[in-house]
Amino acid sequence: MSQLSEDAAVRRLGDRLGFGLSGSSLIEAQQRGLSATLKQYLSPADGDAGAEQTPAPQLQWMPVQRKAAGGKPSAEEKKAWRQQMRKQREQLMAKHRR
């Protein structure tokens, strides 16, 4: 496997993170280098009000469904599990919308 040059690695980083660097923004990122560019992408700017860190959601632990005598979870267990998953999904979506 060949190794990427630092310039190619910076371009690849931008592509993988979805920034699609090109033109002057690509040249600036390549001049900063891979480590500095990565740090810039992963760290919020000082004083940036929109860069608040979202706390991790507090979700209830979901045990693996137990199997009934027939080798499958009972209908009631499946229903309860699906309801809990739906509730957690709604909690995650609500946090994302804020």
Beta strands, then each sheet from edge to edge (+ up, - down):
end
